[in-house]
Amino acid sequence: MEREVEIEPGVTLWVEDLPAHRETPAHPVLLVMGANASGIGWPDALVELLRERHRVVRYDHRDTGRSSHAFEDHPYGIADLAGDALTVLDACGIGRAHVVGMSMGGVLVQLLALDAPDRLASAALLCTAALGADLAGLPGPPRDVLRMWQEMHDPRDERSELAWRVEHWRRLSGGALPFEPAEFEELERRVMAHSGRVEAPTAHAQADPGGLDRGDELGTITVPTLVVEAPADPVNPPPHAAFLAERIAGRRAAPPVRLVSIEGMGHALPSAVLEPLAWELLEHAAEAEDEAAGAPGQPTQR
């Protein structure tokens, strides 16, 4: 089911709320995409795999897809997008969810784990950097990716824009797995048709990054957390995932964090990584459900 969710007067988000394929007591899954990316960026095949056990919700961030494109009239900070995720849960009547974030979405899920742990049955962080990681001296994107990001605002016709996006995905994919241009061309055609726009969304590059320097707080996270390392990720390459897992683990003997690696994965979701990724996400969610079921006093709201 599709719906519009108002997050402030005149600003709405597109939300897709899909039931599980079979009745299950498991908490829903909320998928939180990265910067300037719509919810359609979560592949349908991955969504279908997750629906074997869970109700799945995905949505378009502000200024992406079918959500309001109104940054100039309604400016916001990146941290505000975490609050949008909670508004989506509220609108769907979901008390707690397994929340999965990719790239910037992973940053938002870290904020949710710090500020609204009661709303998260578990957290999964993909292809992302730790809050405050920019101060840790970790490697960043290579020059060719940075150069393409500088071109993101350039005007292009539909054919040129499509070619630019496919090339962007080729570079983000990292080169460890065979790159299938047709797969990403189809994805971007769907994104364009979904949004009704040819031009690339760029509002998140202009949004205030304030409030993200909270790396020292990561060790206080109590939500069961899965960190997925993408070994071929050029944007947040190793050791970003290990650094993030270590910051969350802190000094506890039994930290609520697990680090896994998906072979060949870059900063993208090609079909080759979907089954192993879905398996890790489903196993992590099941373990969190089992742990919560064995702990007295845990909320059971779905």
C-alpha positions in Angstrom: 0.0 0.0 0.0 1.2 3.5 -0.9 0.5 6.6 1.2 1.5 10.2 1.7 2.8 11.1 5.1 2.9 14.8 6.2 6.0 15.6 8.2 5.4 19.4 8.4 2.8 21.7 6.7 3.3 21.5 3.0 5.9 18.7 3.1 4.9 15.1 2.5 6.8 11.8 2.1 5.9 8.9 -0.2 5.7 5.7 1.8 5.2 2.1 0.6 4.0 -0.3 3.3 4.0 -4.0 2.2 2.7 -6.9 4.3 4.7 -10.1 5.0 4.0 -13.0 2.7 2.7 -15.0 5.6 1.4 -14.2 9.0 4.2 -13.7 11.5 4.7 -12.1 14.9 8.0 -10.5 13.8 8.4 -6.8 13.9 8.3 -4.9 10.6 11.4 -3.8 8.7 11.9 -0.1 7.9 14.4 0.6 5.0 16.2 3.9 5.1 18.0 4.9 1.9 21.1 7.0 1.4 21.7 10.6 0.4 19.7 11.9 -2.6 18.2 8.4 -3.1 14.6 7.4 -3.1 13.1 4.3 -1.5 12.9 2.7 -4.9 16.7 2.3 -4.6 15.9 -0.7 -2.3 15.7 -3.5 -5.0 12.3 -5.2 -5.2 14.1 -8.6 -5.1 15.5 -7.7 -1.7 12.2 -6.4 -0.4 10.5 -9.7 -1.5 13.2 -11.7 0.4 12.6 -9.7 3.6 8.8 -10.1 3.2 9.1 -13.8 3.7 9.2 -13.0 7.5 8.5 -9.3 7.8 6.2 -6.5 6.9 8.4 -4.1 5.0 8.2 -0.3 4.7 10.3 1.8 2.4 10.0 5.5 1.7 11.3 8.5 -0.2 13.3 11.0 1.7 12.4 14.6 1.4 13.5 16.0 -2.1 13.7 12.5 -3.6 11.2 10.4 -5.6 7.6 11.3 -5.0 8.1 13.1 -1.7 8.0 16.9 -1.6 10.8 18.7 -3.4 10.8 21.9 -1.4 14.3 22.4 0.1 14.5 26.1 -0.7 11.2 26.8 1.0 11.6 24.2 3.8 15.4 23.8 4.5 16.5 21.1 7.0 19.5 19.4 8.3 20.6 15.8 7.7 19.8 15.0 11.3 16.2 16.0 10.7 15.8 13.1 8.3 16.1 10.7 11.3 13.0 12.3 12.7 11.2 11.7 9.4 11.8 8.0 9.8 10.0 8.0 13.2 7.1 9.9 11.6 6.9 7.2 8.9 6.7 4.6 11.7 4.0 6.6 13.5 2.0 7.0 10.3 2.1 3.2 9.7 1.1 2.4 13.2 4.4 0.7 14.0 5.7 0.9 17.5 9.1 -0.9 17.0 10.9 -2.0 13.8 14.0 -3.6 12.6 15.6 -0.5 10.9 18.0 -0.9 8.1 20.1 2.0 6.8 22.4 2.3 3.8 25.1 5.0 3.4 23.5 8.2 4.8 20.7 6.0 5.9 23.1 4.2 8.1 24.0 7.5 9.7 20.4 8.2 10.4 19.9 4.8 11.9 22.8 5.5 14.3 21.0 8.7 15.4 17.8 6.7 15.9 19.6 4.1 18.0 21.0 6.9 20.2 17.8 9.0 20.5 14.9 6.5 20.1 16.1 3.1 21.1 12.7 2.1 22.2 11.5 2.3 18.6 14.2 -0.1 17.2 13.9 -3.8 17.6 17.3 -3.9 15.9 19.6 -1.8 13.7 21.5 -2.8 10.6 24.1 -0.5 9.1 25.2 -1.0 5.5 28.0 0.8 3.5 28.1 3.6 6.0 30.5 5.6 8.3 30.4 6.1 12.0 29.1 9.3 13.4 32.2 11.5 13.8 34.2 9.3 11.5 35.5 12.3 9.5 37.7 13.1 12.5 39.2 9.6 12.7 41.6 9.8 9.7 39.8 7.0 7.8 40.0 6.8 4.0 37.4 8.6 1.9 36.1 8.3 -1.7 38.6 8.3 -4.5 39.1 11.2 -6.9 37.0 9.8 -9.7 34.0 9.4 -7.4 34.5 12.9 -6.0 34.8 14.3 -9.5 31.5 12.7 -10.4 29.8 14.2 -7.4 31.0 17.6 -8.5 29.1 17.0 -11.8 25.9 15.9 -10.1 24.3 19.4 -10.4 25.2 19.7 -14.1 22.2 20.0 -16.5 21.8 17.0 -18.8 19.0 15.7 -21.1 17.4 12.3 -20.2 19.8 10.2 -22.3 22.9 11.9 -20.9 21.5 11.8 -17.3 20.8 8.1 -17.6 24.3 7.4 -18.9 25.8 9.5 -16.1 23.9 7.6 -13.4 24.9 4.2 -14.8 28.6 5.3 -14.9 28.2 6.6 -11.3 26.9 3.2 -10.3 29.8 1.5 -12.1 32.3 3.4 -10.0 30.3 3.0 -6.7 30.1 -0.8 -7.3 33.9 -1.0 -6.7 34.9 -3.5 -9.4 35.1 -6.7 -7.4 31.9 -8.2 -9.0 31.1 -8.0 -12.7 29.2 -4.8 -13.4 25.9 -5.2 -15.3 25.0 -1.8 -16.9 21.6 -3.0 -18.0 20.6 -3.8 -14.4 21.4 -0.3 -13.2 20.0 1.3 -16.3 16.7 -0.4 -15.5 16.9 0.8 -11.9 17.4 4.4 -12.9 14.6 4.3 -15.5 12.3 3.1 -12.7 13.6 5.9 -10.4 13.0 8.5 -13.1 9.5 7.1 -13.8 8.7 7.0 -10.1 9.8 10.6 -9.4 8.6 12.0 -12.7 11.9 13.9 -12.9 15.0 13.5 -15.1 17.3 15.8 -13.1 19.3 14.2 -10.2 18.2 15.2 -6.7 20.9 17.2 -4.9 19.2 18.8 -1.9 20.9 16.5 0.7 24.3 17.9 -0.5 23.1 21.3 0.6 21.5 20.2 3.9 23.1 21.3 7.2 25.4 18.4 8.5 25.3 19.8 12.0 24.5 17.4 14.8 26.3 14.4 13.4 29.5 14.7 15.4 28.3 12.2 18.1 30.9 9.4 17.7 31.7 9.5 21.4 28.2 8.4 22.1 28.1 5.3 20.0 29.3 3.1 22.9 26.0 3.8 24.7 23.9 2.1 22.0 21.9 -0.8 23.5 20.0 -1.8 20.3 21.2 -5.1 18.8 23.2 -3.9 15.8 24.5 -5.5 12.6 27.3 -3.7 10.8 27.7 -4.9 7.2 31.1 -4.4 5.6 31.2 -3.9 1.9 34.8 -4.7 1.1 34.8 -3.1 -2.4 33.0 0.1 -1.2 34.9 3.1 -2.6 32.9 5.6 -0.5 33.3 4.1 3.0 36.0 1.5 2.3 37.5 -0.8 5.0 38.2 -0.2 7.8 35.1 2.0 8.1 32.8 -0.9 9.1 35.2 -2.3 11.6 35.8 1.1 13.1 32.0 1.6 13.4 31.5 -1.8 15.1 34.3 -1.1 17.5 32.9 2.3 18.5 29.5 0.7 19.2 31.0 -2.2 21.1 32.9 0.2 23.4 34.4 -1.7 26.4 31.5 -4.0 27.1 32.2 -7.7 27.4 29.0 -8.6 25.4 28.3 -5.8 23.0 25.1 -5.7 21.0 26.9 -5.5 17.7 27.9 -8.0 15.0 30.2 -7.3 12.0 29.8 -9.3 8.8 31.2 -8.9 5.3 29.4 -9.5 2.0 31.9 -10.7 -0.6 32.4 -8.4 -3.5 29.9 -5.8 -2.3 30.5 -2.1 -3.1 28.4 1.0 -2.5 25.5 -0.5 -4.4 22.9 -3.3 -4.3 23.4 -5.4 -7.4 21.5 -8.7 -7.7 24.6 -10.7 -6.9 24.7 -9.5 -3.3 20.9 -9.6 -2.5 20.6 -13.1 -1.3 23.6 -13.1 1.1 22.6 -9.7 2.3 19.0 -10.7 2.9 20.1 -13.8 4.8 22.3 -11.7 7.2 19.4 -9.2 7.7 16.9 -11.9 8.4 19.2 -13.8 10.8 20.0 -10.6 12.7 16.4 -9.7 13.0 15.5 -13.2 14.2 18.2 -13.2 16.8 17.0 -9.8 18.1 13.5 -11.2 18.3 14.6 -14.2 20.2 16.7 -12.1 22.6 13.8 -9.8 23.2 11.4 -12.7 23.8 13.6 -14.0 26.5 14.0 -10.7 28.3 11.1 -9.8 30.7 9.5 -6.4 30.4 10.4 -5.9 26.7 7.7 -4.1 24.7 5.7 -6.3 22.3 4.1 -3.5 20.2 4.2 -4.3 16.5 
